Structures are given as structure tokens and as C-alpha cells.
Amino acid sequence: MNNSTKYTLSFVLIFLGLAIAIFGGSTLGSFIITDIIIHKMLNVQGNLGTLDLVVRITLIVVGFFISGIGAVLFRKLNKNK
């Protein structure tokens, strides 16, 4: 894999991670996660507030983790110059 492909992969990871984190923290993301996916598709009738909070925090953490992997890859590529 050449450096151009690695740079592209690192930028894709950074922006994908940020998109996941922003989606998890947004109101529209909360509506889609709680009302459409959890309540209607999975038919969960429990405490949706707590479940929504856990899912949102998980999406934010996973998004920043993916973005962090992309940032580390980008820094590693720049150190080799």
C-alpha cells in the first residue's frame, strides 16, 4: 500500500469517526436511534431514556476512537518524511 492510499485511508477514518460522533450526539440521531430503531424495529418497551443515553454515549466514544485511529495513522505517515 503506497503513501497516497494511506493518507486517503487516514482522512476517511478521521471524517467517518467525526460523522459517527456527531450523529450520536445530535437530536436527529437520538430520534432515529430511540424511536425508529430501538422502539419500532427491535420492539423494546423498557426505559428508552436510559437506553438512548447509553447508545448515544457509545456512538460518541466509538466515533472518536475511529477518528483517533485515523489521526494516529496520519501522524505516523508524517513522521516518516
Long-range contacts (C-beta under 8 A, 24 or more apart in sequence): 3-77, 6-73, 6-77, 7-74, 7-77, 9-70, 9-73, 10-70, 10-71, 10-73, 10-74, 10-77, 11-70, 11-74, 12-70, 13-66, 13-67, 13-69, 13-70, 13-73, 14-67, 14-70, 14-71, 14-74, 15-67, 15-70, 16-66, 16-67, 16-70, 17-62, 17-63, 17-64, 17-65, 17-66, 17-67, 17-68, 17-69, 17-70, 18-63, 18-67, 19-63, 20-59, 20-62, 20-63, 20-66, 21-59, 21-60, 21-62, 21-63, 21-64, 21-67, 22-63, 23-59, 23-63, 24-55, 24-56, 24-57, 24-58, 24-59, 24-60, 24-62, 24-63, 25-56, 25-59, 25-60, 29-56, 29-59, 30-56, 33-59
